[in-house]
Amino acid sequence: MAHPKRKQSKSRRDKRRTHYKAEFLTLTKCSNCNTTIRFHRVCPECGFYKGKLAIDKDVKTS
């Protein structure tokens, strides 16, 4: 198995890690109730997706 001959510097290590960063979530407003939701997700408040009812939020699940 290969082993490094020299210690990698902090600068070189950090240059490699520049792409490991957190990204902001893409948010939008629900077309039905105007709450802030993530893109391509059913609204957790009203259950609508793309203007159509996807989940009936009135039914209680046990």
HUKA-V683108 format. One record per pair of residues at least 24 apart in sequence whose ideal C-beta (glycine too) atoms are under 10 Angstrom apart, sorted by sequence separation. I is the first residue (numbers start at 1). J is the second residue. If there is no record, write none. Layout:
((I J) (I J))
//
This chain:
none
//
